[in-house]
Amino acid sequence: MPATQLEVVREHERYRITGISRTQWWRLEKAGQVPRRIRLSKNSVGWFRHELEAMLCDRAGREVA
């Protein structure tokens, strides 16, 4: 993916995209089942939008099959 298409989303947008609560996301992240957060600064984190969307597509594909 070209660097110009990389978009980082913060917690509020991550929740809007996935619908997974902060606590449940943390549990899934520790289990390696969702994309890991990236550190943006000392007090902020985010996620790459394309990783969140790919995770949703993968999960949808597994549920349908």
Buried (B, 14 or more C-beta within 10 A) or exposed (E): EEEEEEEBBEBEBBBEBBEBEEEEBEEBBEEEEBBEBEEEEEEEBBBBBEBBEEBEEEEEEEEEE
